[in-house]
Amino acid sequence: MDRLILLIAVAAVASGLALLLQRRRPDAPVRTGWIVPEQLDRDDFEHPDAPWLVTVFTSDSCDSCDSVMATASPLASPEVAVQEVEVGRDRAIHDRYAIEAVPMVLISDALGVVRNHHVGPVSATHLWGSLAELREPGSTPDGCSAGS
């Protein structure tokens, strides 16, 4: 009789644990990347009428942001507006586009559609090649595409 009571008690405890484990919510998924905006309102940036906009989102505490901005700056021309958006100066724009990772470079067209982007340090070859390909498809030399 004692064994039967012990067996019923063990079965009850096991059933209770199984029920608790079934009710337990799974862990939240691990975040593997950052959100990259798909569209910008060109009126939020300088030179909204330029056919192309290269936006460099930065932070003063970012070690590689100055280098990325230096890489993007030579792209400025009457056809291409280049603008740095530093989080300390331009928090509202960072918040509006949910920018959480810097440096982030967005290349957008005249309508504000983000046509290409780079998150993290980017070489001049890749950044300049990205813009060249967008402006004139097929113009990117071998070895200059982002996949190279």
Backbone as ProteinMPNN parsed JSONL, in Angstrom:
{"seq_chain_A": "MDRLILLIAVAAVASGLALLLQRRRPDAPVRTGWIVPEQLDRDDFEHPDAPWLVTVFTSDSCDSCDSVMATASPLASPEVAVQEVEVGRDRAIHDRYAIEAVPMVLISDALGVVRNHHVGPVSATHLWGSLAELREPGSTPDGCSAGS", "coords_chain_A": {"N_chain_A": [[0.812, -1.184, 0.0], [1.984, 1.232, 0.78], [3.77, 1.591, -1.275], [2.102, 2.035, -3.461], [0.927, 4.493, -2.811], [3.227, 6.08, -2.845], [3.906, 5.8, -5.56], [1.687, 7.056, -6.769], [2.049, 9.643, -5.781], [4.519, 10.353, -6.967], [3.775, 10.243, -9.659], [1.912, 12.316, -9.708], [3.531, 14.552, -9.125], [5.25, 14.477, -11.354], [3.382, 14.884, -13.403], [2.553, 17.478, -12.77], [4.968, 18.931, -13.156], [5.332, 18.481, -15.916], [3.1, 19.843, -16.907], [3.74, 22.493, -16.137], [6.068, 22.915, -17.672], [4.997, 22.819, -20.239], [3.493, 25.115, -20.267], [5.361, 27.093, -20.127], [6.762, 29.875, -21.696], [8.477, 30.174, -24.798], [11.896, 31.287, -25.196], [12.653, 34.618, -26.233], [13.348, 35.365, -29.669], [16.719, 35.49, -30.865], [18.292, 38.468, -31.708], [19.523, 39.159, -34.846], [20.393, 41.151, -36.481], [20.187, 44.57, -37.649], [17.668, 47.036, -38.098], [17.194, 48.382, -41.252], [16.311, 51.292, -42.745], [13.818, 51.519, -45.314], [12.848, 53.616, -46.715], [13.278, 57.11, -46.973], [12.342, 60.359, -45.918], [12.963, 62.832, -47.976], [12.868, 65.517, -47.36], [13.707, 65.679, -44.773], [16.384, 66.004, -44.845], [19.4, 67.709, -45.933], [19.611, 69.383, -49.081], [17.3, 68.321, -50.607], [16.529, 68.105, -53.252], [18.516, 66.963, -54.755], [19.502, 64.38, -57.008], [20.507, 62.034, -55.823], [21.097, 60.772, -52.526], [23.441, 60.354, -50.053], [23.495, 59.167, -46.99], [25.041, 59.294, -43.92], [24.899, 57.785, -40.998], [25.999, 58.423, -37.78], [27.942, 58.394, -34.693], [29.401, 60.173, -31.987], [30.78, 58.543, -30.262], [31.604, 56.409, -31.732], [34.118, 54.446, -33.093], [34.786, 53.93, -35.801], [33.289, 55.647, -37.334], [34.189, 58.229, -38.197], [36.015, 57.552, -40.178], [34.346, 56.297, -42.06], [32.731, 58.45, -42.763], [34.667, 60.081, -43.918], [35.228, 58.54, -46.118], [32.831, 58.691, -47.513], [32.459, 61.434, -48.03], [33.896, 62.473, -50.401], [32.117, 61.811, -52.421], [30.254, 63.762, -52.762], [28.537, 65.983, -54.857], [26.976, 68.05, -57.432], [24.995, 66.28, -58.19], [24.874, 64.419, -56.175], [24.057, 64.414, -52.882], [25.684, 64.483, -49.789], [25.389, 63.631, -46.479], [26.106, 63.832, -43.065], [24.676, 62.363, -40.221], [24.717, 62.794, -37.108], [24.225, 61.238, -34.019], [24.172, 62.663, -31.558], [23.728, 65.33, -32.328], [21.564, 65.079, -34.04], [19.395, 63.576, -32.927], [16.606, 63.234, -33.209], [16.246, 62.51, -35.89], [17.66, 60.078, -36.008], [16.018, 58.624, -34.248], [13.552, 58.75, -35.593], [13.997, 57.133, -37.843], [14.681, 54.796, -36.655], [17.405, 54.11, -36.14], [19.852, 52.092, -34.966], [22.361, 51.104, -35.142], [25.628, 52.118, -35.841], [28.537, 52.862, -37.774], [26.16, 53.642, -40.31], [25.406, 53.612, -43.649], [23.282, 54.974, -45.979], [22.05, 54.856, -49.231], [20.051, 56.717, -51.138], [17.467, 57.36, -53.561], [15.994, 60.0, -55.63], [13.374, 59.97, -54.783], [13.564, 59.134, -52.236], [13.765, 56.456, -51.75], [15.527, 53.86, -50.334], [18.156, 52.577, -51.869], [20.497, 51.169, -51.585], [22.684, 50.01, -48.992], [25.067, 50.175, -46.276], [26.244, 48.699, -43.389], [28.265, 49.308, -40.716], [31.909, 49.502, -40.914], [33.03, 50.523, -44.146], [34.636, 50.073, -47.241], [36.157, 52.43, -49.511], [36.103, 51.503, -52.116], [33.912, 49.707, -52.147], [31.756, 51.369, -51.309], [31.804, 53.545, -53.136], [31.573, 52.075, -55.476], [29.0, 50.997, -55.124], [27.355, 53.283, -55.336], [28.029, 54.105, -57.931], [27.071, 51.953, -59.462], [24.317, 52.152, -58.999], [23.762, 54.655, -60.115], [24.55, 54.29, -62.751], [23.769, 51.517, -64.064], [25.59, 48.497, -64.462], [28.066, 49.606, -64.576], [29.928, 49.11, -62.627], [33.164, 48.113, -61.941], [34.808, 44.859, -62.098], [35.296, 43.261, -58.977], [34.521, 45.372, -57.409], [32.009, 45.253, -56.384], [29.653, 44.841, -53.68], [29.56, 42.199, -52.913], [32.037, 41.199, -53.454]], "CA_chain_A": [[0.0, 0.0, 0.0], [2.876, 2.386, 0.807], [4.349, 1.752, -2.619], [1.058, 2.593, -4.309], [0.816, 5.914, -2.461], [4.451, 6.702, -3.359], [3.785, 5.828, -7.018], [0.701, 8.087, -7.106], [2.67, 10.936, -5.482], [5.532, 10.609, -8.011], [3.032, 10.521, -10.894], [1.316, 13.648, -9.576], [4.609, 15.535, -9.253], [5.686, 14.451, -12.756], [2.331, 15.54, -14.199], [2.631, 18.909, -12.48], [6.141, 19.467, -13.854], [5.055, 18.468, -17.355], [2.163, 20.94, -17.163], [4.493, 23.746, -16.029], [6.969, 23.038, -18.823], [4.2, 23.117, -21.428], [3.015, 26.5, -20.178], [6.503, 28.006, -20.192], [6.911, 30.534, -23.0], [9.838, 30.047, -25.339], [12.725, 32.488, -25.138], [12.536, 35.523, -27.378], [14.37, 35.064, -30.674], [17.944, 36.274, -30.81], [18.352, 39.471, -32.765], [20.704, 38.898, -35.666], [20.724, 42.273, -37.336], [19.576, 45.85, -37.351], [16.697, 47.508, -39.076], [17.69, 49.356, -42.221], [15.128, 51.936, -43.34], [13.581, 51.301, -46.744], [12.409, 54.88, -47.309], [13.592, 58.328, -46.237], [11.675, 61.576, -46.361], [14.083, 63.668, -48.405], [12.759, 66.83, -46.716], [14.397, 65.606, -43.481], [17.817, 66.104, -45.097], [19.86, 68.827, -46.76], [19.585, 69.197, -50.534], [16.29, 67.315, -50.943], [16.31, 68.025, -54.692], [19.606, 66.233, -55.42], [19.029, 63.072, -57.467], [20.965, 60.966, -54.929], [21.466, 61.17, -51.176], [24.24, 59.416, -49.274], [23.314, 59.544, -45.596], [25.952, 58.554, -43.045], [24.48, 57.866, -39.603], [27.198, 58.283, -36.963], [27.912, 58.744, -33.276], [30.712, 60.635, -31.516], [31.459, 57.462, -29.54], [31.894, 55.351, -32.7], [35.51, 54.499, -33.532], [34.956, 53.875, -37.253], [32.388, 56.583, -38.018], [34.942, 59.284, -38.895], [36.587, 56.943, -41.382], [33.268, 56.087, -43.027], [32.348, 59.775, -43.263], [35.75, 60.513, -44.815], [35.076, 57.76, -47.346], [31.639, 59.149, -48.219], [32.525, 62.872, -48.374], [34.263, 62.787, -51.795], [31.022, 61.521, -53.348], [29.412, 64.954, -52.889], [28.562, 66.679, -56.145], [25.633, 68.581, -57.667], [24.068, 65.161, -58.364], [24.886, 63.565, -54.99], [24.16, 65.084, -51.579], [26.242, 63.627, -48.742], [25.078, 64.256, -45.193], [26.334, 63.094, -41.826], [23.614, 62.522, -39.237], [25.345, 62.353, -35.85], [23.147, 61.02, -33.058], [24.141, 63.725, -30.558], [23.168, 66.531, -32.959], [20.355, 64.784, -34.808], [18.708, 62.451, -32.26], [15.251, 63.06, -33.741], [16.31, 61.768, -37.166], [18.012, 58.704, -35.649], [14.83, 58.005, -33.676], [12.514, 58.628, -36.622], [14.311, 56.013, -38.736], [15.042, 53.647, -35.793], [18.806, 53.773, -36.359], [20.421, 51.539, -33.743], [23.737, 50.694, -35.408], [26.43, 53.081, -36.598], [28.08, 53.696, -38.885], [25.236, 53.091, -41.298], [25.344, 54.455, -44.837], [22.129, 54.713, -46.83], [22.061, 55.54, -50.529], [18.65, 56.805, -51.553], [17.223, 58.074, -54.812], [15.292, 61.275, -55.528], [12.106, 59.749, -54.084], [13.865, 58.729, -50.874], [13.834, 54.999, -51.648], [16.884, 53.418, -50.022], [18.51, 51.63, -52.937], [21.631, 50.368, -51.126], [23.117, 50.409, -47.651], [26.241, 49.525, -45.68], [26.257, 48.808, -41.94], [29.629, 49.064, -40.255], [32.942, 50.09, -41.775], [32.912, 50.196, -45.566], [35.763, 50.586, -48.024], [35.817, 53.365, -50.587], [35.81, 50.698, -53.303], [32.542, 49.201, -52.083], [30.788, 52.457, -51.236], [31.784, 54.256, -54.407], [31.038, 51.129, -56.457], [27.541, 50.912, -54.914], [26.729, 54.473, -55.919], [28.242, 54.075, -59.389], [26.161, 50.959, -60.04], [22.961, 52.698, -58.951], [23.653, 55.768, -61.054], [24.722, 53.771, -64.109], [23.844, 50.06, -63.938], [26.581, 47.828, -65.302], [29.308, 50.377, -64.613], [30.837, 48.727, -61.553], [34.232, 47.201, -62.381], [34.959, 43.616, -61.351], [35.953, 43.414, -57.693], [34.046, 46.54, -56.667], [30.654, 45.052, -55.865], [29.622, 44.545, -52.25], [29.748, 40.774, -52.721], [33.426, 40.804, -53.779]], "C_chain_A": [[0.865, 1.261, 0.0], [3.478, 2.655, -0.57], [3.334, 2.385, -3.573], [0.898, 4.085, -4.053], [2.038, 6.668, -2.989], [4.392, 6.833, -4.877], [2.801, 6.912, -7.464], [1.288, 9.477, -6.861], [3.697, 11.312, -6.547], [4.844, 10.96, -9.328], [2.414, 11.918, -10.849], [2.368, 14.749, -9.744], [5.082, 15.612, -10.706], [4.668, 15.136, -13.657], [2.349, 17.046, -13.998], [3.808, 19.566, -13.179], [5.917, 19.52, -15.361], [4.119, 19.614, -17.73], [2.87, 22.291, -17.101], [5.402, 23.955, -17.231], [6.208, 23.355, -20.102], [3.732, 24.567, -21.438], [4.135, 27.516, -20.316], [6.636, 28.573, -21.608], [8.326, 30.345, -23.492], [10.587, 31.364, -25.208], [12.496, 33.331, -26.382], [13.629, 35.189, -28.389], [15.574, 35.995, -30.524], [17.952, 37.242, -31.983], [19.646, 39.301, -33.535], [21.091, 40.074, -36.554], [20.011, 43.53, -36.897], [18.611, 46.201, -38.446], [17.369, 48.546, -39.962], [16.456, 49.98, -42.857], [15.037, 51.658, -44.834], [13.253, 52.596, -47.471], [12.81, 56.025, -46.39], [12.724, 59.454, -46.776], [12.788, 62.554, -46.697], [14.027, 65.064, -47.784], [13.395, 66.848, -45.329], [15.89, 65.907, -43.624], [18.127, 67.326, -45.955], [19.776, 68.432, -48.234], [18.564, 68.134, -50.967], [16.06, 67.152, -52.442], [17.436, 67.315, -55.437], [19.085, 64.857, -55.842], [19.397, 61.913, -56.534], [21.342, 61.548, -53.578], [22.249, 60.034, -50.532], [24.177, 59.918, -47.837], [24.211, 58.664, -44.744], [25.503, 58.796, -41.607], [25.679, 57.529, -38.732], [26.899, 58.579, -35.501], [29.311, 59.2, -32.882], [31.49, 59.526, -30.811], [31.867, 56.298, -30.449], [33.323, 55.51, -33.226], [35.673, 54.563, -35.049], [34.109, 54.887, -38.019], [33.128, 57.683, -38.784], [35.514, 58.766, -40.201], [35.522, 56.75, -42.463], [32.819, 57.43, -43.601], [33.402, 60.301, -44.227], [35.678, 59.771, -46.148], [33.901, 58.268, -48.178], [31.75, 60.585, -48.725], [32.905, 63.165, -49.816], [33.167, 62.504, -52.814], [30.14, 62.743, -53.595], [29.639, 65.644, -54.225], [27.182, 67.317, -56.336], [24.571, 67.476, -57.798], [23.906, 64.319, -57.098], [25.064, 64.417, -53.733], [24.717, 64.057, -50.589], [26.004, 64.342, -47.423], [25.385, 63.297, -44.05], [25.183, 63.401, -40.882], [24.146, 61.919, -37.933], [24.281, 62.322, -34.756], [23.064, 62.113, -31.998], [23.498, 65.002, -31.073], [21.777, 66.285, -33.527], [19.592, 63.583, -34.244], [17.338, 62.18, -32.873], [15.26, 62.259, -35.049], [16.705, 60.315, -36.904], [16.779, 57.968, -35.121], [13.752, 57.771, -34.736], [12.737, 57.412, -37.513], [14.809, 54.776, -37.982], [16.468, 53.167, -36.048], [19.398, 53.33, -35.026], [21.878, 51.141, -33.916], [24.421, 51.769, -36.235], [27.836, 52.517, -36.751], [27.128, 52.925, -39.786], [25.156, 54.095, -42.439], [24.146, 54.019, -45.665], [22.29, 55.502, -48.117], [20.63, 55.524, -51.025], [18.515, 57.651, -52.81], [16.417, 59.346, -54.558], [13.96, 61.159, -54.79], [12.314, 59.341, -52.632], [13.912, 57.222, -50.676], [15.288, 54.613, -51.403], [17.226, 52.293, -50.997], [19.689, 50.743, -52.57], [22.01, 50.865, -49.736], [24.367, 49.634, -47.255], [26.153, 49.772, -44.18], [27.649, 48.421, -41.474], [30.63, 49.712, -41.19], [32.777, 49.623, -43.218], [34.101, 50.808, -46.295], [35.263, 51.569, -49.071], [35.422, 52.593, -51.838], [34.36, 50.234, -53.283], [31.501, 50.317, -52.066], [30.678, 53.181, -52.57], [31.227, 53.362, -55.51], [29.526, 50.995, -56.345], [26.833, 52.088, -55.574], [26.869, 54.469, -57.437], [27.267, 53.114, -60.058], [24.717, 51.457, -60.037], [22.768, 53.799, -59.987], [23.727, 55.31, -62.5], [24.891, 52.251, -64.032], [24.808, 49.436, -64.957], [27.933, 48.508, -65.309], [30.332, 49.937, -63.573], [31.886, 47.754, -62.063], [34.261, 45.93, -61.539], [35.728, 43.883, -60.058], [35.448, 44.576, -56.86], [32.643, 46.352, -56.111], [30.734, 44.65, -54.404], [29.858, 43.072, -51.975], [31.167, 40.313, -52.965], [34.29, 40.799, -52.566]], "O_chain_A": [[0.548, 2.239, -0.677], [3.667, 3.804, -0.968], [3.711, 3.201, -4.414], [0.749, 4.86, -4.998], [1.904, 7.771, -3.52], [4.786, 7.863, -5.424], [3.062, 7.613, -8.441], [1.051, 10.393, -7.649], [3.744, 12.462, -6.984], [5.278, 11.87, -10.033], [2.4, 12.622, -11.859], [2.128, 15.751, -10.418], [5.292, 16.707, -11.228], [5.037, 15.879, -14.566], [2.18, 17.805, -14.953], [3.663, 20.653, -13.739], [6.275, 20.504, -16.008], [4.319, 20.278, -18.747], [2.615, 23.152, -17.943], [5.492, 25.067, -17.752], [6.713, 24.08, -20.959], [3.591, 25.172, -22.501], [3.875, 28.686, -20.597], [6.623, 27.83, -22.589], [9.271, 30.354, -22.703], [9.977, 32.429, -25.121], [12.182, 32.808, -27.451], [14.721, 34.773, -28.002], [15.439, 37.145, -30.105], [17.652, 36.864, -33.116], [20.731, 39.299, -32.955], [22.053, 39.971, -37.315], [19.311, 43.541, -35.885], [18.721, 45.726, -39.577], [18.027, 49.468, -39.477], [15.64, 49.272, -43.447], [16.051, 51.573, -45.527], [13.364, 52.673, -48.694], [12.692, 55.919, -45.169], [12.411, 59.487, -47.966], [13.477, 63.048, -45.805], [15.058, 65.73, -47.695], [13.604, 67.921, -44.764], [16.586, 66.05, -42.619], [17.251, 67.895, -46.606], [19.863, 67.251, -48.568], [18.928, 67.157, -51.621], [15.458, 66.165, -52.866], [17.319, 67.086, -56.641], [18.312, 64.237, -55.111], [18.674, 60.919, -56.467], [21.841, 62.669, -53.488], [21.78, 58.897, -50.473], [24.737, 60.965, -47.51], [24.152, 57.438, -44.829], [25.703, 59.882, -41.064], [26.308, 56.485, -38.908], [25.789, 58.954, -35.124], [30.3, 58.671, -33.389], [32.72, 59.563, -30.766], [32.418, 55.306, -29.972], [33.693, 56.566, -33.738], [36.613, 55.193, -35.535], [34.21, 54.967, -39.244], [32.736, 58.031, -39.897], [35.499, 59.466, -41.214], [35.771, 57.009, -43.64], [32.555, 57.532, -44.799], [33.063, 60.904, -45.245], [36.033, 60.324, -47.189], [33.966, 58.276, -49.407], [31.178, 60.91, -49.765], [32.291, 64.04, -50.425], [33.283, 62.921, -53.967], [29.357, 62.754, -54.545], [30.771, 65.858, -54.657], [26.306, 67.143, -55.49], [23.39, 67.714, -57.545], [22.924, 63.59, -56.957], [26.097, 65.059, -53.548], [24.275, 62.909, -50.558], [26.366, 65.508, -47.26], [24.989, 62.131, -44.058], [24.763, 64.551, -40.754], [24.041, 60.716, -37.69], [23.525, 63.28, -34.593], [21.96, 62.457, -31.575], [22.795, 65.685, -30.328], [20.918, 67.168, -33.501], [19.192, 62.687, -34.988], [16.95, 61.023, -33.038], [14.38, 61.43, -35.281], [16.141, 59.408, -37.518], [16.525, 56.825, -35.501], [13.119, 56.715, -34.766], [11.782, 56.736, -37.897], [15.298, 53.825, -38.593], [16.713, 51.966, -36.159], [19.44, 54.105, -34.071], [22.563, 50.869, -32.93], [23.859, 52.269, -37.21], [28.271, 51.744, -35.897], [27.274, 51.721, -39.993], [24.877, 55.275, -42.227], [24.009, 52.846, -46.01], [22.629, 56.685, -48.089], [20.063, 54.466, -51.298], [19.33, 58.532, -53.083], [16.186, 59.723, -53.41], [13.472, 62.142, -54.233], [11.349, 59.216, -51.879], [14.082, 56.755, -49.55], [16.175, 54.991, -52.168], [16.651, 51.206, -50.945], [19.874, 49.681, -53.165], [21.695, 51.993, -49.357], [24.68, 48.586, -47.819], [26.006, 50.913, -43.742], [28.148, 47.343, -41.795], [30.252, 50.39, -42.145], [32.429, 48.471, -43.474], [34.516, 51.928, -45.996], [34.097, 51.541, -49.465], [34.497, 52.993, -52.545], [33.655, 50.353, -54.285], [30.475, 50.217, -52.739], [29.576, 53.402, -53.072], [30.493, 53.831, -56.38], [28.839, 50.89, -57.361], [25.841, 51.914, -56.281], [25.919, 54.798, -58.148], [26.7, 53.43, -61.104], [23.976, 51.202, -60.986], [21.735, 53.863, -60.654], [23.057, 55.864, -63.372], [26.012, 51.751, -63.945], [24.829, 49.799, -66.133], [28.857, 48.042, -65.977], [31.489, 50.352, -63.635], [31.544, 46.684, -62.565], [33.794, 45.924, -60.4], [36.696, 44.644, -60.05], [35.889, 44.76, -55.725], [32.142, 47.238, -55.418], [31.77, 44.17, -53.943], [30.32, 42.726, -50.888], [31.485, 39.151, -52.712], [35.479, 40.492, -52.656]]}, "name": "protein", "num_of_chains": 1, "seq": "MDRLILLIAVAAVASGLALLLQRRRPDAPVRTGWIVPEQLDRDDFEHPDAPWLVTVFTSDSCDSCDSVMATASPLASPEVAVQEVEVGRDRAIHDRYAIEAVPMVLISDALGVVRNHHVGPVSATHLWGSLAELREPGSTPDGCSAGS"}
